[in-house]
């Protein structure tokens, strides 16, 4: 009973000494009755009350830990919300000028390999763009896909579809360029198209076979009547090639095809997201179950020369530095600008024809061996300055000699050995 003396009933029992015997007896019975009733209460009734439990939770170390965890949880939630919603409230450029809307999924060709509009790498050159890496050098990787080795692992024929209104002089510039991969021969003091191509032809497939060392002109088709109108979808480019196979264009499993559109033809995505691109026609009955790689390049003279034919056109307002354009070596800024993009796409389609060859970055929007050197045409180049390049007696700018003493400007490409952009092997 000593242990019970410390309870409330025990106190009542100790006070019985000042009562009568009967009263004391009654008090004792009452005390024992209360003890019996208390011991028979459910467990829930004798547990600590919620008020006391909550009070203890907010005391001492427990209170500090609870507050810390609550604050961290709220901060983490706000951080996640900020990361998700922040891109919707910032502009895409440091100067605040909006760029053209990005290409939709419909705008993307199979490999999405592009000759880049001038504004896409100059306006983003402060570090936000993948188009011009400013903090590190180019890093082109091989993804173990095919390269174009040509006929007998030697000659790559380029078959042309001229779509629209091209003059004889304009066609001659393109044809002469494609005849310049064998002559004149390159030398240290005499940069040539052949010397430039020697960089590209060093790229190998998994079997050690290189890109075709010789490029030559193949068959031609001239669609002067705009058979698919002057406004083309990207699917129309493929259609033009397959239709032209019935009109004299050779079916060449080891070659490559180019569609060139005149300056009055609009092509989906032209100027806003690309100046040229390449893909492939999937095997079909018309191609004799052969996959045909092809490219497209447009003449931007009337539409966006400041985007797609720089440096022969002054950079479009807000797209680059306000510097005078260079004089075109063949007297036609639009077609000389096309040569830049033809060269870029030709280097890309031969080293990455099906989207799993040589490129840097995402295979859905890759930077190929010319793309990683975008805007570079000579030594000491920087965004908006093409580099130290040659000038002829008329003041025209170029960086390689071609057949018949013609001159061209071609983009520098990534050298697989030196791992740097270069213009001659």
PATORLUM-960884 format. One record per residue (C-alpha): residue in one letter; x, y, z. Coordinates in steps of 0.2 Angstrom, whole numbers, padded with zeros to 4 digits, always signed. Layout:
N
aXYZ/...
END
This chain:
425
x+0000+0000+0000/x+0015+0011+0002/x+0016+0014-0017/x-0002+0019-0017/x+0001+0033-0004/x+0008+0044-0017/x-0008+0043-0028/x-0023+0055-0026/x-0033+0041-0017/x-0018+0039-0005/x-0019+0057+0001/x-0038+0055+0004/x-0034+0040+0014/x-0021+0049+0025/x-0034+0062+0030/x-0044+0049+0038/x-0035+0051+0055/x-0046+0066+0059/x-0062+0057+0056/x-0073+0045+0065/x-0071+0027+0063/x-0086+0025+0053/x-0081+0040+0042/x-0064+0033+0040/x-0071+0016+0036/x-0082+0024+0023/x-0068+0035+0016/x-0057+0019+0014/x-0070+0010+0005/x-0072+0025-0006/x-0053+0026-0009/x-0052+0008-0014/x-0067+0009-0025/x-0059+0024-0035/x-0042+0014-0036/x-0052-0001-0043/x-0061+0010-0056/x-0045+0019-0061/x-0036+0002-0065/x-0050-0004-0075/x-0051+0011-0087/x-0046+0008-0105/x-0028+0011-0110/x-0033+0026-0121/x-0040+0035-0106/x-0024+0035-0096/x-0012+0040-0111/x-0005+0057-0111/x-0018+0070-0118/x-0015+0077-0136/x-0012+0094-0128/x+0002+0088-0118/x+0009+0078-0132/x+0009+0093-0144/x+0017+0104-0130/x+0031+0091-0128/x+0034+0091-0147/x+0037+0109-0147/x+0049+0109-0133/x+0068+0108-0133/x+0078+0099-0147/x+0062+0091-0155/x+0055+0109-0158/x+0071+0114-0167/x+0071+0099-0178/x+0053+0101-0183/x+0055+0119-0188/x+0071+0115-0198/x+0063+0101-0208/x+0047+0112-0211/x+0058+0126-0218/x+0068+0115-0229/x+0053+0107-0236/x+0045+0124-0240/x+0061+0130-0248/x+0063+0115-0258/x+0046+0116-0265/x+0048+0134-0270/x+0065+0130-0279/x+0057+0116-0289/x+0043+0128-0294/x+0055+0141-0299/x+0066+0130-0310/x+0050+0123-0319/x+0042+0140-0323/x+0058+0152-0324/x+0061+0148-0343/x+0043+0155-0347/x+0048+0172-0340/x+0066+0175-0347/x+0070+0180-0365/x+0081+0169-0376/x+0094+0182-0379/x+0105+0193-0368/x+0101+0208-0378/x+0082+0205-0377/x+0079+0204-0395/x+0067+0189-0400/x+0074+0176-0412/x+0062+0168-0425/x+0051+0155-0418/x+0060+0138-0416/x+0057+0124-0429/x+0042+0113-0425/x+0043+0094-0426/x+0037+0096-0444/x+0052+0107-0448/x+0064+0094-0443/x+0071+0082-0456/x+0077+0065-0452/x+0094+0070-0447/x+0090+0088-0443/x+0108+0093-0450/x+0108+0111-0455/x+0118+0125-0463/x+0115+0138-0449/x+0108+0155-0452/x+0120+0168-0447/x+0109+0175-0432/x+0108+0158-0424/x+0127+0158-0419/x+0132+0176-0419/x+0117+0182-0408/x+0120+0168-0395/x+0139+0169-0395/x+0140+0175-0377/x+0139+0157-0371/x+0121+0152-0372/x+0122+0143-0388/x+0128+0126-0393/x+0131+0133-0411/x+0147+0142-0406/x+0157+0135-0391/x+0166+0149-0383/x+0173+0141-0367/x+0180+0125-0375/x+0185+0119-0392/x+0174+0108-0404/x+0172+0090-0399/x+0166+0080-0413/x+0163+0062-0409/x+0161+0046-0420/x+0145+0036-0417/x+0150+0021-0427/x+0138+0024-0442/x+0142+0024-0460/x+0151+0037-0470/x+0149+0040-0489/x+0164+0030-0497/x+0158+0033-0515/x+0160+0021-0530/x+0174+0009-0528/x+0178+0017-0512/x+0185+0032-0522/x+0173+0043-0532/x+0157+0052-0525/x+0146+0059-0538/x+0135+0073-0534/x+0118+0073-0544/x+0109+0090-0545/x+0091+0096-0547/x+0090+0114-0551/x+0073+0120-0546/x+0066+0136-0552/x+0074+0151-0561/x+0093+0149-0562/x+0103+0159-0575/x+0117+0150-0585/x+0130+0160-0576/x+0123+0154-0559/x+0123+0136-0564/x+0140+0138-0570/x+0146+0144-0553/x+0139+0128-0545/x+0145+0116-0558/x+0163+0123-0558/x+0163+0121-0539/x+0159+0103-0541/x+0173+0101-0554/x+0186+0108-0542/x+0189+0093-0531/x+0202+0086-0541/x+0211+0102-0549/x+0221+0112-0546/x+0231+0102-0533/x+0233+0109-0516/x+0249+0117-0510/x+0254+0127-0494/x+0254+0144-0503/x+0239+0140-0514/x+0224+0134-0505/x+0212+0124-0515/x+0195+0116-0515/x+0204+0099-0516/x+0215+0104-0501/x+0199+0108-0491/x+0191+0092-0496/x+0207+0082-0490/x+0202+0086-0472/x+0184+0079-0475/x+0191+0063-0484/x+0201+0058-0469/x+0186+0053-0459/x+0184+0034-0458/x+0170+0021-0455/x+0172+0006-0443/x+0181-0004-0456/x+0194+0010-0458/x+0187+0015-0475/x+0188+0034-0478/x+0175+0046-0486/x+0177+0046-0505/x+0193+0056-0509/x+0186+0062-0525/x+0170+0072-0528/x+0164+0075-0545/x+0148+0081-0555/x+0135+0068-0558/x+0119+0070-0568/x+0108+0085-0568/x+0089+0089-0570/x+0082+0107-0573/x+0065+0110-0566/x+0062+0127-0573/x+0043+0126-0572/x+0041+0125-0554/x+0032+0108-0555/x+0028+0108-0536/x+0025+0127-0535/x+0036+0141-0527/x+0031+0136-0510/x+0039+0119-0504/x+0036+0108-0489/x+0051+0098-0484/x+0043+0082-0490/x+0043+0090-0507/x+0062+0090-0508/x+0062+0071-0507/x+0048+0070-0520/x+0058+0081-0532/x+0072+0069-0532/x+0061+0053-0534/x+0052+0062-0548/x+0068+0067-0556/x+0074+0049-0557/x+0061+0047-0571/x+0067+0063-0580/x+0086+0058-0582/x+0093+0059-0565/x+0104+0043-0562/x+0099+0031-0549/x+0116+0030-0540/x+0117+0020-0524/x+0135+0026-0520/x+0131+0045-0524/x+0123+0059-0516/x+0109+0071-0522/x+0106+0089-0520/x+0091+0100-0523/x+0095+0118-0526/x+0081+0131-0526/x+0081+0148-0534/x+0079+0164-0525/x+0060+0165-0528/x+0056+0149-0520/x+0051+0147-0502/x+0055+0131-0493/x+0048+0127-0476/x+0060+0132-0462/x+0071+0142-0474/x+0079+0157-0466/x+0071+0155-0449/x+0080+0139-0444/x+0090+0133-0458/x+0099+0138-0475/x+0101+0121-0480/x+0100+0103-0473/x+0102+0085-0478/x+0093+0068-0475/x+0090+0052-0485/x+0076+0044-0495/x+0071+0027-0487/x+0072+0012-0498/x+0057+0010-0510/x+0053+0002-0526/x+0058+0017-0536/x+0075+0018-0528/x+0077-0001-0530/x+0077-0003-0512/x+0092+0008-0510/x+0093+0022-0497/x+0098+0038-0505/x+0106+0052-0496/x+0102+0070-0501/x+0104+0088-0497/x+0095+0104-0500/x+0102+0122-0501/x+0092+0138-0506/x+0097+0155-0514/x+0093+0167-0500/x+0097+0183-0510/x+0079+0190-0510/x+0074+0183-0494/x+0087+0183-0480/x+0105+0186-0487/x+0110+0193-0471/x+0106+0177-0462/x+0110+0163-0475/x+0123+0172-0487/x+0134+0181-0474/x+0148+0188-0476/x+0143+0192-0494/x+0128+0201-0487/x+0127+0213-0473/x+0121+0205-0457/x+0102+0207-0455/x+0098+0221-0442/x+0100+0213-0424/x+0108+0198-0431/x+0126+0203-0431/x+0139+0217-0431/x+0135+0232-0442/x+0150+0229-0454/x+0151+0230-0473/x+0148+0214-0483/x+0162+0206-0493/x+0163+0206-0511/x+0158+0190-0519/x+0172+0181-0529/x+0160+0176-0543/x+0150+0192-0544/x+0134+0184-0537/x+0132+0186-0518/x+0117+0174-0518/x+0125+0160-0527/x+0142+0162-0519/x+0133+0161-0502/x+0125+0145-0509/x+0142+0138-0512/x+0146+0141-0493/x+0131+0131-0488/x+0133+0117-0502/x+0151+0114-0495/x+0144+0114-0477/x+0130+0101-0481/x+0142+0091-0492/x+0154+0089-0478/x+0140+0084-0466/x+0131+0072-0477/x+0147+0062-0481/x+0153+0061-0463/x+0135+0059-0455/x+0123+0053-0469/x+0111+0044-0458/x+0112+0053-0441/x+0124+0041-0433/x+0141+0046-0440/x+0152+0061-0435/x+0144+0075-0425/x+0144+0084-0409/x+0129+0085-0397/x+0111+0078-0399/x+0108+0067-0414/x+0091+0075-0417/x+0100+0092-0419/x+0118+0089-0422/x+0133+0100-0425/x+0143+0092-0439/x+0161+0095-0445/x+0157+0111-0453/x+0143+0116-0440/x+0156+0116-0426/x+0166+0129-0435/x+0151+0140-0441/x+0157+0158-0446/x+0175+0153-0448/x+0183+0156-0465/x+0201+0160-0460/x+0213+0163-0446/x+0209+0175-0432/x+0191+0173-0434/x+0178+0178-0421/x+0159+0180-0421/x+0155+0193-0435/x+0172+0193-0442/x+0176+0178-0455/x+0194+0179-0452/x+0210+0184-0462/x+0205+0178-0480/x+0212+0182-0497/x+0207+0196-0509/x+0209+0196-0528/x+0213+0211-0539/x+0195+0216-0539/x+0194+0216-0520/x+0183+0200-0520/x+0186+0189-0505/x+0189+0170-0505/x+0199+0157-0497/x+0201+0143-0510/x+0205+0142-0528/x+0195+0130-0540/x+0194+0124-0557/x+0198+0136-0571/x+0205+0148-0559/x+0189+0152-0551/x+0188+0157-0533/x+0176+0152-0519/x+0173+0154-0500/x+0171+0138-0491/x+0168+0135-0472/x+0182+0129-0461/x+0179+0111-0455/x+0184+0101-0440/x+0201+0092-0442/x+0200+0074-0436/x+0218+0074-0432/x+0222+0091-0424/x+0205+0092-0417/x+0204+0110-0422/x+0194+0120-0436/x+0205+0121-0452/x+0204+0126-0470/x+0217+0115-0478/x+0224+0098-0474/
END
